């Protein structure tokens, strides 16, 4: 039940990747027990890929959570490198550089 889940995880953020029809929009979502202070969207060339990094305040400590939607059925060598770089350099200072 959606209401039960939203009561348990009252903080949420969502990012639409692309509208695939009048009523079909897909994307990324984060549901949290703790406040989501910031959402940073990472845009890829393919409209079927995308990522978001959420900064969550857990009792005064900042936690970065990455949520990545991969179009894995057609991943290229360049994409693999991009995702690897993103994972290795996921601090907020370098996030701006990991986009295509």
N, C-alpha and C positions, 0 to 999 in steps of 0.2 A: 504494500500500500504506500503510495507516494507521500501522503500526509505523515505517516508514521516515520518514514525515512527523513523527511524534511524537519520533523521535530527533533530527531536524534542528531542530525547534521544541519544546523540552522544557517550556516554560512555557505554560500555557493556562488560560483562564477561559471559562466558558460561562454563559449566562443563558437560562432557558426563558421564552418569551413566553406560551404557552398550550398545554395539552394538547388535541389535536384528535382524540383517539381513544385506545384502550388502548395502542397501541404507537407512536403518532405524536405526538411533541413537537417543536415547532420553536422556534427562538430565535436567539440571537446567540452567536458564539464568536470568541475571539482566540487565535491561536497565535503565540508569540514565541521568538526566540533569547535574549532578555533577560528578567530577572525582571519579572513583572507584580506590582507592589506593591499596587495597589488597583483595585477595580472599582466604579464608581458606576453604578447602574441608573437610567435615566430612564423613568418610566412615563407612558404616554399614555392617554387615555380609551378608545380602541379597543384591544381585546385583540389585534388583529392588527398593532399598531405597537409600537415600543419602541426604546430606545437604551441603549447602555452606553458609558461613557468609562473607558478603562483608563489607569492611570498606570504607565508602564514605565521601569525604571531602565536606561538605556543608558550603561554605563561611568561611573556617577556623575551623569549628567544625567537629569532627569525629562522624559519625553516623554508627552504626552497624546494618545491615539488614540481617536477617536470612531467607533463602529460603529452605524449607524442602519438599522433595518428600516422601510421606509415602505409603507403600504398605498396605493400610488400610484394604484390604479384608482378610488379614491373620495376623493381628497384635496380638502379644502375650503380656502377662502380663509383661514380661521382656522388650519388646519394649516400652510399655506404660511408664514404669519407666524410661527407657533411655531418651525418648522424654521429659518427665516431668523434669528430671534432667537437660537436655540440656536447656530447657526454663528458669529454675530457675538459672542456672549457666552459662549464655551465654557470660560472659565477656571473653576477649581474654586470660586471665591468666588461666582460667579453661577449655578452649575449648579442649586442648590436652587430658584431662581426660574423655571426653564424646565421646568416640568412642568404637566400639565393633568389 
